[in-house]
Amino acid sequence: MYRIVCESYINYMNDFDEKDRDNFCYQVMVPFGLLLDLDQYQREKERETLNYKKLEDFIWFIKKSIKNYPNFETFLWTLESRGIEGKYYGVLKEEELEEQIKITNMFLKLAYWS
């Protein structure tokens, strides 16, 4: 599941041109780039960057609401096996969270996987 989400993330982000990098749908998924490079994830964790905190907020919320998002369960397990647990920081806006859920759900349904 982890590999599917990572490959889907790359395909999704590559759909945006340079001029579209300010697009909300692009920007909201930038923190997920940390999943592709666990060393970078660790560095950002140590510095507690905004991207790290937003990713952690997303994971924390999904874990707390897993009854509403059962298709995320395997994905969360694969993150936990890599030491990515989720933690509440309160920096992720509700509209960002909703968009991240929608896009990640598309990844899990293989919409961007090739």
C-alpha positions in Angstrom: 0.0 0.0 0.0 2.9 2.3 0.8 4.4 1.9 -2.6 1.1 2.5 -4.3 0.6 5.7 -2.5 4.1 6.9 -3.1 4.0 6.1 -6.8 0.5 7.6 -7.1 1.8 10.8 -5.3 4.5 11.2 -7.9 2.1 10.7 -10.8 -0.4 13.2 -9.2 2.3 15.9 -8.5 3.7 15.5 -12.1 0.2 16.4 -13.4 0.9 20.0 -12.4 3.0 22.3 -14.6 5.5 24.7 -13.1 2.9 27.5 -13.4 0.4 25.4 -11.4 2.6 25.0 -8.4 0.6 27.5 -6.4 -2.6 25.5 -7.0 -4.4 24.6 -3.8 -4.6 20.9 -4.8 -0.9 20.8 -5.4 0.1 22.7 -2.3 -2.1 20.7 0.0 -0.2 17.5 -1.0 3.4 18.8 -0.7 3.8 17.5 2.9 3.2 13.9 1.5 6.5 14.2 -0.3 8.1 13.4 3.0 6.8 9.8 2.6 9.0 9.3 -0.4 12.2 9.9 1.4 12.3 8.6 5.0 15.7 10.3 5.6 14.1 13.6 4.7 11.1 12.8 6.9 13.5 12.2 9.8 15.3 15.5 9.2 12.0 17.4 9.0 10.8 15.6 12.1 13.8 16.8 14.0 13.3 20.4 12.9 9.5 20.1 13.3 8.8 21.8 10.0 5.4 22.9 8.9 5.2 20.2 6.2 6.1 17.6 8.8 3.5 18.9 11.2 0.8 18.9 8.5 1.6 15.3 7.5 1.5 14.3 11.2 -1.9 16.0 11.7 -3.3 14.2 8.7 -2.1 10.8 10.0 -3.3 11.5 13.5 -6.8 12.5 12.3 -7.2 9.5 10.1 -6.1 7.2 12.9 -8.6 8.8 15.3 -11.4 8.5 12.7 -10.5 5.1 11.2 -14.2 4.0 11.5 -15.0 6.7 8.9 -12.0 5.7 6.7 -11.6 1.9 6.8 -9.8 1.8 3.5 -6.9 3.8 5.1 -6.2 1.1 7.7 -3.6 -0.8 5.6 -1.9 2.4 4.5 -1.6 3.5 8.2 -0.2 0.2 9.1 2.5 0.5 6.4 3.3 4.0 7.7 3.6 2.8 11.3 6.0 0.0 10.2 8.2 2.8 8.9 8.1 4.7 12.1 5.5 7.3 10.9 2.9 7.4 13.7 1.0 10.7 13.4 0.8 13.4 16.1 -1.6 16.3 16.7 -0.1 19.7 16.1 -3.2 21.6 15.1 -1.7 23.3 12.1 -3.7 21.5 9.3 -6.7 23.5 8.3 -10.0 21.6 7.8 -10.2 22.4 4.1 -6.6 21.1 3.7 -7.5 17.9 5.6 -10.6 17.3 3.5 -8.6 17.7 0.3 -5.8 15.4 1.5 -8.4 12.8 2.4 -10.0 13.0 -1.0 -6.8 12.8 -2.9 -5.3 10.1 -0.7 -8.5 8.1 -1.1 -8.0 8.4 -4.9 -4.5 7.0 -4.5 -5.8 4.1 -2.5 -8.4 3.4 -5.2 -5.5 3.4 -7.8 -6.7 6.4 -9.7 -3.1 7.7 -10.1 -1.2 4.4 -10.1 0.3 3.1 -13.2 
